[in-house]
């Protein structure tokens, strides 16, 4: 049995586990795109990288998507926003 590597959160950055990394769609996020996405965010005021958020676009949430709190594969908390 292989060891499951868990997602890792460090401040506003998140490194996905091996399975989530494979499941994330690397294509362009459009209004009608479906699947798991991890869009690149940048703070336009400071130029720094923004929060990493994994989004699910499916069903009634195709346009704006839904931010995931936990990895659906390894179960780790992947929240990079809010109070520390």
The first five atom37 places (N, CA, C, CB, O) and aatype in JSON, in Angstrom:
{
  "aatype": [20, 20, 20, 20, 20, 20, 20, 20, 20, 20, 20, 20, 20, 20, 20, 20, 20, 20, 20, 20, 20, 20, 20, 20, 20, 20, 20, 20, 20, 20, 20, 20, 20, 20, 20, 20, 20, 20, 20, 20, 20, 20, 20, 20, 20, 20, 20, 20, 20, 20, 20, 20, 20, 20, 20, 20, 20, 20, 20, 20, 20, 20, 20, 20, 20, 20, 20, 20, 20, 20, 20, 20, 20, 20, 20, 20, 20, 20, 20, 20, 20, 20, 20, 20],
  "atom_mask": [
    [1, 1, 1, 1, 1],
    [1, 1, 1, 1, 1],
    [1, 1, 1, 1, 1],
    [1, 1, 1, 1, 1],
    [1, 1, 1, 1, 1],
    [1, 1, 1, 1, 1],
    [1, 1, 1, 1, 1],
    [1, 1, 1, 1, 1],
    [1, 1, 1, 1, 1],
    [1, 1, 1, 1, 1],
    [1, 1, 1, 1, 1],
    [1, 1, 1, 1, 1],
    [1, 1, 1, 1, 1],
    [1, 1, 1, 1, 1],
    [1, 1, 1, 1, 1],
    [1, 1, 1, 1, 1],
    [1, 1, 1, 1, 1],
    [1, 1, 1, 1, 1],
    [1, 1, 1, 1, 1],
    [1, 1, 1, 1, 1],
    [1, 1, 1, 1, 1],
    [1, 1, 1, 1, 1],
    [1, 1, 1, 1, 1],
    [1, 1, 1, 1, 1],
    [1, 1, 1, 1, 1],
    [1, 1, 1, 1, 1],
    [1, 1, 1, 1, 1],
    [1, 1, 1, 1, 1],
    [1, 1, 1, 1, 1],
    [1, 1, 1, 1, 1],
    [1, 1, 1, 1, 1],
    [1, 1, 1, 1, 1],
    [1, 1, 1, 1, 1],
    [1, 1, 1, 1, 1],
    [1, 1, 1, 1, 1],
    [1, 1, 1, 1, 1],
    [1, 1, 1, 1, 1],
    [1, 1, 1, 1, 1],
    [1, 1, 1, 1, 1],
    [1, 1, 1, 1, 1],
    [1, 1, 1, 1, 1],
    [1, 1, 1, 1, 1],
    [1, 1, 1, 1, 1],
    [1, 1, 1, 1, 1],
    [1, 1, 1, 1, 1],
    [1, 1, 1, 1, 1],
    [1, 1, 1, 1, 1],
    [1, 1, 1, 1, 1],
    [1, 1, 1, 1, 1],
    [1, 1, 1, 1, 1],
    [1, 1, 1, 1, 1],
    [1, 1, 1, 1, 1],
    [1, 1, 1, 1, 1],
    [1, 1, 1, 1, 1],
    [1, 1, 1, 1, 1],
    [1, 1, 1, 1, 1],
    [1, 1, 1, 1, 1],
    [1, 1, 1, 1, 1],
    [1, 1, 1, 1, 1],
    [1, 1, 1, 1, 1],
    [1, 1, 1, 1, 1],
    [1, 1, 1, 1, 1],
    [1, 1, 1, 1, 1],
    [1, 1, 1, 1, 1],
    [1, 1, 1, 1, 1],
    [1, 1, 1, 1, 1],
    [1, 1, 1, 1, 1],
    [1, 1, 1, 1, 1],
    [1, 1, 1, 1, 1],
    [1, 1, 1, 1, 1],
    [1, 1, 1, 1, 1],
    [1, 1, 1, 1, 1],
    [1, 1, 1, 1, 1],
    [1, 1, 1, 1, 1],
    [1, 1, 1, 1, 1],
    [1, 1, 1, 1, 1],
    [1, 1, 1, 1, 1],
    [1, 1, 1, 1, 1],
    [1, 1, 1, 1, 1],
    [1, 1, 1, 1, 1],
    [1, 1, 1, 1, 1],
    [1, 1, 1, 1, 1],
    [1, 1, 1, 1, 1],
    [1, 1, 1, 1, 1]
  ],
  "atom_positions": [
    [[0.85, -1.18, 0.0], [0.0, 0.0, 0.0], [0.9, 1.24, 0.0], [-0.97, 0.0, 1.24], [1.86, 1.32, 0.77]],
    [[0.58, 2.22, -0.87], [1.4, 3.43, -0.95], [0.96, 4.45, 0.07], [1.35, 4.02, -2.35], [-0.21, 4.51, 0.46]],
    [[1.91, 5.26, 0.51], [1.63, 6.3, 1.49], [0.93, 7.47, 0.8], [2.95, 6.76, 2.19], [1.38, 7.92, -0.25]],
    [[-0.16, 7.97, 1.39], [-0.89, 9.1, 0.85], [-0.24, 10.38, 1.34], [-2.39, 9.04, 1.24], [-0.12, 10.59, 2.55]],
    [[0.18, 11.22, 0.41], [0.76, 12.51, 0.77], [-0.38, 13.51, 0.88], [1.84, 12.97, -0.27], [-1.19, 13.63, -0.04]],
    [[-0.44, 14.23, 1.99], [-1.53, 15.17, 2.25], [-1.24, 16.55, 1.71], [-1.8, 15.25, 3.74], [-0.08, 16.92, 1.5]],
    [[-2.31, 17.32, 1.47], [-2.18, 18.72, 1.07], [-1.51, 19.5, 2.2], [-3.58, 19.34, 0.72], [-1.64, 19.14, 3.37]],
    [[-0.8, 20.55, 1.84], [-0.06, 21.32, 2.84], [-0.37, 22.8, 2.66], [1.47, 21.06, 2.74], [-0.24, 23.34, 1.56]],
    [[-0.79, 23.47, 3.75], [-1.1, 24.9, 3.72], [-0.03, 25.65, 4.5], [-2.52, 25.18, 4.31], [0.3, 25.29, 5.63]],
    [[0.51, 26.7, 3.88], [1.49, 27.57, 4.53], [1.07, 29.0, 4.25], [2.95, 27.29, 4.0], [1.38, 29.55, 3.2]],
    [[0.36, 29.62, 5.2], [-0.13, 30.98, 5.03], [-1.16, 31.06, 3.92], [1.02, 31.93, 4.73], [-2.21, 30.42, 4.01]],
    [[-0.88, 31.85, 2.88], [-1.82, 32.0, 1.76], [-1.53, 31.01, 0.64], [-1.78, 33.43, 1.22], [-2.23, 30.99, -0.37]],
    [[-0.49, 30.2, 0.81], [-0.11, 29.23, -0.21], [-0.57, 27.83, 0.18], [1.4, 29.25, -0.44], [-0.68, 27.5, 1.36]],
    [[-0.83, 27.01, -0.83], [-1.27, 25.65, -0.6], [-0.64, 24.75, -1.65], [-2.82, 25.54, -0.62], [-0.66, 25.06, -2.84]],
    [[-0.08, 23.64, -1.19], [0.47, 22.64, -2.09], [-0.5, 21.46, -2.09], [1.92, 22.19, -1.66], [-0.72, 20.84, -1.05]],
    [[-1.1, 21.15, -3.25], [-2.07, 20.06, -3.29], [-1.41, 18.69, -3.18], [-2.88, 20.13, -4.57], [-0.26, 18.51, -3.56]],
    [[-2.17, 17.73, -2.66], [-1.69, 16.35, -2.61], [-1.6, 15.83, -4.05], [-2.65, 15.44, -1.73], [-2.07, 16.47, -4.98]],
    [[-0.98, 14.69, -4.2], [-0.74, 14.12, -5.53], [-2.04, 13.91, -6.31], [0.0, 12.8, -5.39], [-2.1, 14.22, -7.5]],
    [[-3.07, 13.39, -5.67], [-4.31, 13.1, -6.36], [-5.06, 14.38, -6.73], [-5.2, 12.2, -5.49], [-5.57, 14.49, -7.85]],
    [[-5.12, 15.36, -5.82], [-5.78, 16.63, -6.12], [-5.04, 17.35, -7.24], [-5.84, 17.53, -4.86], [-5.66, 17.95, -8.11]],
    [[-3.73, 17.28, -7.23], [-2.93, 17.91, -8.27], [-3.28, 17.35, -9.65], [-1.44, 17.72, -7.99], [-3.36, 18.1, -10.63]],
    [[-3.49, 16.05, -9.72], [-3.88, 15.42, -10.99], [-5.31, 15.78, -11.39], [-3.74, 13.9, -10.9], [-5.63, 15.84, -12.58]],
    [[-6.19, 16.02, -10.4], [-7.6, 16.3, -10.67], [-7.86, 17.75, -11.08], [-8.43, 15.97, -9.46], [-8.87, 18.04, -11.71]],
    [[-6.94, 18.66, -10.73], [-7.14, 20.07, -11.05], [-6.98, 20.27, -12.55], [-6.13, 20.97, -10.27], [-6.0, 19.83, -13.15]],
    [[-7.97, 20.95, -13.14], [-7.95, 21.23, -14.58], [-6.96, 22.35, -14.83], [-9.37, 21.6, -15.1], [-7.07, 23.43, -14.23]],
    [[-6.01, 22.12, -15.69], [-5.01, 23.13, -16.01], [-5.44, 24.08, -17.11], [-3.74, 22.46, -16.4], [-4.68, 24.97, -17.49]],
    [[-6.67, 23.89, -17.62], [-7.14, 24.74, -18.71], [-7.61, 26.1, -18.21], [-8.26, 24.06, -19.46], [-7.6, 26.38, -17.01]],
    [[-8.02, 26.9, -19.14], [-8.51, 28.24, -18.82], [-9.87, 28.17, -18.14], [-8.61, 29.1, -20.08], [-10.72, 27.37, -18.51]],
    [[-10.04, 29.0, -17.15], [-11.31, 29.07, -16.42], [-12.24, 30.0, -17.19], [-11.09, 29.57, -14.95], [-11.97, 31.2, -17.31]],
    [[-13.33, 29.45, -17.69], [-14.32, 30.23, -18.44], [-15.65, 30.19, -17.7], [-14.49, 29.69, -19.89], [-15.78, 29.47, -16.71]],
    [[-16.62, 30.95, -18.16], [-17.93, 30.99, -17.49], [-18.64, 29.64, -17.53], [-18.81, 32.03, -18.14], [-19.47, 29.37, -16.66]],
    [[-18.33, 28.8, -18.5], [-19.01, 27.51, -18.62], [-18.11, 26.32, -18.29], [-19.55, 27.35, -20.02], [-18.5, 25.17, -18.51]],
    [[-16.92, 26.59, -17.76], [-15.99, 25.5, -17.41], [-16.51, 24.71, -16.22], [-14.59, 26.07, -17.11], [-17.11, 25.27, -15.31]],
    [[-16.25, 23.4, -16.24], [-16.64, 22.52, -15.14], [-15.41, 21.77, -14.65], [-17.76, 21.52, -15.59], [-14.51, 21.46, -15.43]],
    [[-15.39, 21.49, -13.34], [-14.29, 20.73, -12.78], [-13.65, 21.44, -11.6], [-13.25, 20.46, -13.83], [-14.22, 22.37, -11.03]],
    [[-12.45, 20.99, -11.23], [-11.67, 21.59, -10.14], [-10.63, 22.54, -10.74], [-10.99, 20.48, -9.27], [-9.93, 22.19, -11.69]],
    [[-10.53, 23.73, -10.17], [-9.58, 24.73, -10.65], [-8.83, 25.34, -9.48], [-10.3, 25.82, -11.47], [-9.36, 25.43, -8.37]],
    [[-7.61, 25.76, -9.73], [-6.82, 26.48, -8.75], [-6.26, 27.71, -9.48], [-5.66, 25.57, -8.14], [-5.09, 27.74, -9.87]],
    [[-7.13, 28.74, -9.67], [-6.71, 29.91, -10.44], [-5.6, 30.7, -9.76], [-7.88, 30.82, -10.69], [-5.54, 30.76, -8.53]],
    [[-4.74, 31.29, -10.56], [-3.64, 32.11, -10.06], [-4.2, 33.46, -9.64], [-2.52, 32.29, -11.15], [-4.87, 34.13, -10.43]],
    [[-3.94, 33.87, -8.41], [-4.42, 35.15, -7.9], [-3.24, 36.02, -7.53], [-5.35, 34.95, -6.68], [-2.21, 35.54, -7.05]],
    [[-3.4, 37.33, -7.76], [-2.35, 38.28, -7.41], [-3.0, 39.53, -6.84], [-1.47, 38.63, -8.64], [-4.03, 39.99, -7.35]],
    [[-2.42, 40.09, -5.79], [-2.9, 41.33, -5.18], [-2.43, 42.48, -6.07], [-2.38, 41.5, -3.69], [-1.23, 42.74, -6.16]],
    [[-3.35, 43.16, -6.73], [-2.96, 44.19, -7.69], [-2.37, 45.43, -7.01], [-4.15, 44.6, -8.52], [-1.69, 46.22, -7.66]],
    [[-2.63, 45.6, -5.73], [-2.07, 46.75, -5.01], [-0.61, 46.54, -4.65], [-2.88, 47.03, -3.75], [0.2, 47.47, -4.73]],
    [[-0.26, 45.33, -4.25], [1.11, 45.05, -3.78], [1.93, 44.23, -4.77], [1.06, 44.32, -2.47], [3.16, 44.23, -4.7]],
    [[1.28, 43.55, -5.69], [1.98, 42.69, -6.64], [2.32, 41.32, -6.08], [3.22, 43.36, -7.1], [2.95, 40.51, -6.77]],
    [[1.92, 41.05, -4.83], [2.21, 39.76, -4.2], [1.17, 38.73, -4.61], [2.24, 39.9, -2.67], [0.06, 39.06, -5.01]],
    [[1.58, 37.46, -4.49], [0.64, 36.37, -4.77], [-0.51, 36.42, -3.78], [1.35, 35.0, -4.71], [-0.31, 36.72, -2.6]],
    [[-1.71, 36.13, -4.27], [-2.87, 36.11, -3.41], [-3.1, 34.74, -2.81], [-4.1, 36.55, -4.18], [-2.26, 33.85, -2.93]],
    [[-4.24, 34.57, -2.17], [-4.61, 33.3, -1.55], [-4.8, 32.24, -2.62], [-5.9, 33.46, -0.71], [-5.36, 32.5, -3.69]],
    [[-4.34, 31.05, -2.33], [-4.57, 29.92, -3.21], [-5.9, 29.3, -2.78], [-3.39, 28.87, -3.14], [-6.08, 28.94, -1.62]],
    [[-6.81, 29.2, -3.72], [-8.14, 28.65, -3.44], [-8.47, 27.6, -4.49], [-9.21, 29.78, -3.41], [-8.37, 27.87, -5.69]],
    [[-8.86, 26.41, -4.04], [-9.31, 25.37, -4.96], [-10.81, 25.57, -5.13], [-8.96, 23.93, -4.42], [-11.56, 25.6, -4.16]],
    [[-11.24, 25.69, -6.38], [-12.65, 25.95, -6.68], [-13.26, 24.77, -7.44], [-12.79, 27.24, -7.5], [-12.62, 24.16, -8.29]],
    [[-14.51, 24.47, -7.1], [-15.28, 23.46, -7.81], [-16.32, 24.18, -8.64], [-15.94, 22.43, -6.82], [-17.1, 24.97, -8.11]],
    [[-16.34, 23.9, -9.93], [-17.33, 24.48, -10.84], [-18.16, 23.32, -11.38], [-16.65, 25.3, -12.01], [-17.7, 22.54, -12.21]],
    [[-19.41, 23.22, -10.88], [-20.28, 22.13, -11.28], [-21.71, 22.47, -10.92], [-19.84, 20.81, -10.61], [-21.96, 23.32, -10.06]],
    [[-22.66, 21.81, -11.57], [-24.08, 22.0, -11.27], [-24.5, 23.45, -11.34], [-24.39, 21.46, -9.9], [-24.29, 24.1, -12.36]],
    [[-25.09, 23.96, -10.27], [-25.54, 25.34, -10.21], [-24.42, 26.32, -9.92], [-26.59, 25.48, -9.17], [-24.67, 27.52, -9.82]],
    [[-23.19, 25.83, -9.79], [-22.05, 26.69, -9.46], [-21.01, 26.7, -10.59], [-21.41, 26.22, -8.15], [-19.81, 26.62, -10.33]],
    [[-21.47, 26.8, -11.82], [-20.55, 26.77, -12.96], [-19.83, 28.11, -13.11], [-21.31, 26.43, -14.25], [-18.61, 28.12, -13.28]],
    [[-20.52, 29.21, -13.06], [-19.91, 30.52, -13.3], [-18.89, 30.93, -12.26], [-20.95, 31.55, -13.36], [-17.7, 31.06, -12.59]],
    [[-19.31, 31.13, -11.03], [-18.41, 31.62, -9.98], [-17.7, 30.51, -9.22], [-19.18, 32.47, -9.0], [-16.63, 30.74, -8.67]],
    [[-18.27, 29.34, -9.18], [-17.65, 28.22, -8.49], [-17.85, 28.28, -6.98], [-16.2, 28.16, -8.8], [-18.42, 29.23, -6.45]],
    [[-17.36, 27.27, -6.31], [-17.43, 27.15, -4.86], [-16.03, 26.84, -4.34], [-18.47, 26.04, -4.42], [-15.36, 25.94, -4.85]],
    [[-15.59, 27.59, -3.34], [-14.27, 27.34, -2.74], [-14.35, 26.12, -1.83], [-13.77, 28.59, -1.96], [-15.29, 26.0, -1.04]],
    [[-13.38, 25.24, -1.94], [-13.35, 24.04, -1.1], [-12.61, 24.32, 0.21], [-12.69, 22.87, -1.85], [-11.56, 24.96, 0.21]],
    [[-13.16, 23.84, 1.31], [-12.53, 23.97, 2.62], [-11.61, 22.8, 2.92], [-13.59, 24.09, 3.71], [-10.63, 22.94, 3.65]],
    [[-11.94, 21.65, 2.36], [-11.17, 20.43, 2.6], [-10.87, 19.76, 1.27], [-11.94, 19.46, 3.54], [-11.65, 19.87, 0.32]],
    [[-9.75, 19.07, 1.2], [-9.41, 18.32, 0.0], [-10.34, 17.11, -0.09], [-7.9, 17.86, 0.02], [-10.48, 16.37, 0.88]],
    [[-10.99, 16.9, -1.25], [-11.89, 15.76, -1.37], [-11.17, 14.42, -1.42], [-12.74, 15.92, -2.61], [-11.82, 13.37, -1.34]],
    [[-9.86, 14.42, -1.55], [-9.1, 13.18, -1.68], [-8.34, 12.79, -0.41], [-8.14, 13.3, -2.82], [-8.42, 11.64, 0.02]],
    [[-7.61, 13.74, 0.19], [-6.83, 13.39, 1.39], [-7.51, 13.85, 2.68], [-5.44, 14.0, 1.3], [-7.13, 13.42, 3.77]],
    [[-8.52, 14.73, 2.57], [-9.27, 15.17, 3.74], [-8.66, 16.31, 4.54], [-9.46, 14.03, 4.63], [-9.23, 16.74, 5.54]],
    [[-7.5, 16.81, 4.11], [-6.84, 17.91, 4.82], [-7.58, 19.22, 4.63], [-5.38, 18.06, 4.35], [-8.18, 19.47, 3.58]],
    [[-7.53, 20.06, 5.66], [-8.11, 21.4, 5.57], [-7.23, 22.23, 4.64], [-8.23, 22.07, 6.99], [-6.01, 22.28, 4.83]],
    [[-7.83, 22.88, 3.62], [-7.05, 23.62, 2.63], [-7.46, 25.1, 2.6], [-7.23, 23.0, 1.25], [-7.32, 25.75, 1.56]],
    [[-7.95, 25.63, 3.71], [-8.36, 27.02, 3.79], [-7.13, 27.91, 3.92], [-9.32, 27.24, 4.97], [-6.3, 27.7, 4.8]],
    [[-7.02, 28.9, 3.04], [-5.88, 29.83, 3.06], [-6.34, 31.26, 3.32], [-5.11, 29.76, 1.74], [-5.54, 32.19, 3.24]],
    [[-7.6, 31.43, 3.63], [-8.15, 32.77, 3.84], [-8.75, 32.85, 5.24], [-9.23, 33.11, 2.77], [-8.87, 31.84, 5.93]],
    [[-9.12, 34.05, 5.66], [-9.73, 34.25, 6.97], [-8.69, 34.42, 8.06], [-10.64, 33.1, 7.3], [-7.51, 34.65, 7.78]],
    [[-9.13, 34.3, 9.29], [-8.23, 34.47, 10.43], [-7.27, 33.32, 10.56], [-9.02, 34.63, 11.72], [-7.62, 32.16, 10.32]],
    [[-6.06, 33.64, 10.94], [-5.03, 32.59, 11.12], [-5.23, 31.86, 12.42], [-3.63, 33.19, 11.07], [-4.46, 30.95, 12.74]]
  ]
}
